[in-house]
Amino acid sequence: MSEPDDPAGHGPGGSGPDDDVDEPDDETPAARQHRSFWKELPILIGIALVLALLIKTFLLQAFSIPSDSMQNTLQRGDRILVDKLTPWFGSEPERGEVVVFHDPGDWLPDAEAPEPGPVQRVLGFIGLYAEGQDLVKRVIAVGGDTVECHGDGPVKVNGVALDESDYVTFPGTTPCKDKNFGPLKVPEGKIWVMGDHRNDSLDSRWHMEQPGGGFVDNDEVVGRAVVRAWPISRWGTLPIPDTYDQPGIGDQVADKALGAAPAGLGLLGAVPLVLVRRRRLIRRAGLDG
């Protein structure tokens, strides 16, 4: 005779207390969310670092001003943001721009720069600390231009006198100090650069006897300084002065159109992508409905 099943679950057919059962989840939603945050934090940090690296490589990079050669436009210790995107699209430096460029060869003092520490190396990797030997100056003339300056000035580009009163403002400074030059023809693919504080800038004028003749190759240009970002009290943009728009100085209108071309091409390229994505979203909404 078979024994009846134990209603308490201890007999045949029942489940004893030692059998495997699903344990209740005692974790609260808040505890699970807290644990999930710490699991996702390394991923978020990794994504942030990758984005910072991409921005530094292709879009913007921060640089610190190490000298007084660009006073009063830039002061020692100012932080600037440099546009690195447009050179990738073939845009070349324009007259009047403030640019950052690699040392063309023995322009910087022989004093050895201090070795960056671990923190500086990490910040440099993500673009928050500028490593390397770079300079910042204003583009005065570009490939094909003739540039000159004598005595008390003014600086002339293609025979047209520049009115530099908007940016050569440091007290006592003169257009070319005691370093006359020109007329010089700027080779194609190169630029002639000068600091806004002419009396304290070892720029193109002081390297005419060196290989390269004081000219900077366009390929050495990191990008154009577009914003003075720090300190906040000195925040401002760095536009091209109006004097470079003078008739006869060059085809500046064409230059500006060429500089705007990458942005226009980027917009044209983005429109089809937006339309395709919008069409997919509409189709998906129709299926879900």
Secondary structure by P-SEA (a helix, b strand, c coil): ccccccccccccccccccccccccccccaaaaaaaaaaaaaaaaaaaaaaaaaaaaaccbbbbbbccccccccccccbbbbbbccccccccccccccccccccccccccccccccccaaaaaaaaaccccccbbbbbbbccccccccccccccccccccccccccccccccccccccccccccccccccbbbbbbccccccccccccccccccccccccccccccccccccccbbbbbccccccccccccaaaaaaaaaaaaaaaaaaaaaaaaaaaaaaaaaaaaaac
